[in-house]
Amino acid sequence: MSRATDELEREMYAAGAQFRIFQRITTLVKGDEALKVRFFIRPRFFVQVYADAFTGTRNFALVMDEQRIYGRDCQCCSNWHRHPFGQPDEHDTGPTGNQPMGVEEFLEEVQELVEREELL
C-alpha cells in the first residue's frame, strides 16, 4: 500500500473517532491510490467516503437503506458540489454547495443533519 492511502486512512479513522454517532469504522477498499471507508451509524445507515490519493477526487455520502440521502463530491478536488438532504440527486454548486470539505467537516455535517432531522 502507498503512504498516501495509509495517511488518508489514519485521517479518516481519527476523524470518525471524534463522533459518538458512529458505532464502527470499516475500510472496504484500500489500494495504492484509492480508499473507501464506511462509518456505521446503524447497519443500513452509514457514511461512505471514497478518496483517490492520486487525483484528489473525494466522494462523501450519507446512505440509508442503500440510498444516498445526502452527500458532497469533487472530481480532482475541483468543482465541489453538494447533494442536498431531501434532494440527493440534485447538484448544489452555489456558495454552500461548492465549498471544499474534509472528512471531519463532512462528519460534523452528518451529525448535525441526523440530529436535526431526527434520523435515529
Buried (B, 14 or more C-beta within 10 A) or exposed (E): EBEBBEEBBEBBBEBBEEBEBBEEBEEEEBEEBBBBBBBBBEEEBBBBBBBBBEEEBBBBBBBBEEEBBBBBBBBEEEEBBBBBBEEBEEBBEEEEBBEEBEBBBBBBBBBEBBEEEEBE
